[in-house]
Amino acid sequence: MENLDGTIIATAAPRMAASFHVQPGRLNLVIAAYLLALGIFIPVSGWIADRFGARLVFSGAIAVFTLASVLCAQSTSLAELTATRLLQGIGGALMVPVGRLVVLRRAEKSDIIRVIAYLTWPALVAPVVAPALGGAIVTYASWRWIFLVNVPLGLVALLVASRVVPDVRADRPAGLDWQGFLLTGLGLGLIVYGLELIEGGTVPWALAGACVGVGSVVIWRAAGHLQRRVHPLLDLAILRIPTFRAASVGGSLFRLAIGAAPFLLPLQFQDGFGWSPLRSGLLVVSLFVGNIAIKPFTTRILRRFGFRAVLGTSAAAAGATLAACAAFTAHTPLTVIVVVLAASGVFRSTGFTAYNTIVFADVPPGDMSSANTLSSTVQQVTMGVSVTIGALVLHAGTWLERAAGSSGTGSAPFAVAFAVLALVAGSASVEALLLPREAGSSLAASS
C-alpha cells in the first residue's frame, strides 16, 4: 500500500486536478505532502518502536494509513487532500520501517538473503504497476478508488498484524533526541519539498532552490549534532561499516536512477513517440517480467558470485540498459525494446536484493534498530525523490534542445534524461568495487 500510493498519484493527477478545478501542476503539493511526512517521521520510527513496542506501532500505523486513505477519497478540495495525504504519509513512515525491523530482529542470519528478497518485492513491483493501475482506475472508475482500494487491504493487514507480529521492543529505550528529530525532520522536509516545487514549476525557482539550500544547511547542522550525541536519533557511526556505507551511498545512486525509469518510460513512449497509453503500458510491464524471471535465482547468484560482483555488475548493467533506453526511437523494433526493458528488470531485481541485504551484513544485533532506521530514511527519501529527479533531468533535456534551436518536444529530451540516469546508475558500481572481495560472505555462505 505504501509503495503504491507513493507513485500512483502522478497518473491520476489530471483527473484529480479537474475535480478540484485547479491546474494539474498544483497536485505536486499532494505528492510533496506525502514525501514530507516520510522525510520527517521515518527517522523517529525506530525510537517509537523501541519505546512503545513494534506490534502496537505497526498496527497503529496500518490503522492511520487506512483511515487516511478513506479521508483522501472523501476530500472535496486540494487543501483537504493535501492534509489527508500528510496524515497518510505519517502512517506510511511508521508502517514500513517498523515492519522491516520486526522481520530483521526475528530472522536468523541464514535466512537474511531470502527474507530481504521477499521484502524487496513491493519496491520492485509498485513503480511498474502503478501507472497501469492508476490509469485503469481513473479511466473506468473515479480517482477516489485509488485510495479506497487500500481499505480492504488495510483491514486484513491490521487483523493479521494484531495476531502475528511479535511485541518487539527495547529493554531500556533511551530518551528521544528532540534536537536531532527537529533538525533532521526540518532539513529533509525542506529538501524534499524544494525538489518537488522545482519539478512542479509552480513557484519561482529561487524559492524552491532556497528550500533545498536551507534544507542542506540544516542537514549539515543535524549531522554535526548526531555525531556528538550519546544516543542520537540517527546513529551515523554505523556508516563506518564498509558494507553499510556501500549500500547507503551506492544504493542511493542506484535507486535514484532505477526509480526514475518507470516514470520516464511511459512519457517517452507516449509524448516522445506518440504511442497509445495501452501500448506504452504493456511495454513497461516488460520490467516486471524481468523482475519475476530472475527472482527465484537471486539467492543462488549471490552465493555463487558474491556481493561485490553482483552489486558492481547490477549497477553497471543497469546503467547500460538506461543508456540503451536513451537510444530508443519510434522506429526501434518492439522486440529490442522488450528485451532491453526485461534485462533492466533483471538488474533492478538483483541490485535491489543485494543492496537491501548487504546493508545489514555486518551490523551488530544491538545496533539493528539504529541501522534499520538510518537505512529506511535513506531508502525512502531517495526512492521518493527519484521521480522528481527524473522530471528534472527531463526538463534539462528539454532546455538543452531548445537552446540548440529545436522545439524540445520530441524524443531528444528523453535521450538526454536517460543518458544522465545511466551515468548515475553506473557510478554506483564504483562504491561496490571498493568493497573487499569477501564482503557479505557470511550471509551468502549461510543462506
HELIX and SHEET records of a PDB file:
HELIX    1   1 GLU A    2  ASP A    5  1                                   4    
HELIX    2   2 ILE A    9  PHE A   20  1                                  12    
HELIX    3   3 PRO A   24  LEU A   27  5                                   4    
HELIX    4   4 ASN A   28  PHE A   52  1                                  25    
HELIX    5   5 ALA A   54  ALA A   73  1                                  20    
HELIX    6   6 LEU A   78  ARG A  106  1                                  29    
HELIX    7   7 LYS A  109  ASP A  111  5                                   3    
HELIX    8   8 ILE A  112  TYR A  140  1                                  29    
HELIX    9   9 TRP A  145  LEU A  148  1                                   4    
HELIX   10  10 ASN A  150  VAL A  164  1                                  15    
HELIX   11  11 TRP A  178  GLY A  200  1                                  23    
HELIX   12  12 TRP A  205  ARG A  228  1                                  24    
HELIX   13  13 LEU A  236  ARG A  240  5                                   5    
HELIX   14  14 PRO A  242  LEU A  267  1                                  26    
HELIX   15  15 GLN A  268  GLY A  272  3                                   5    
HELIX   16  16 PRO A  277  ILE A  294  1                                  18    
HELIX   17  17 LYS A  295  PHE A  297  5                                   3    
HELIX   18  18 THR A  298  PHE A  305  1                                   8    
HELIX   19  19 PHE A  307  ALA A  326  1                                  20    
HELIX   20  20 LEU A  334  ILE A  358  1                                  25    
HELIX   21  21 PRO A  365  ASP A  367  5                                   3    
HELIX   22  22 MET A  368  ALA A  403  1                                  36    
HELIX   23  23 ALA A  412  LEU A  433  1                                  22    
HELIX   24  24 SER A  441  SER A  446  1                                   6    
END                                                                             
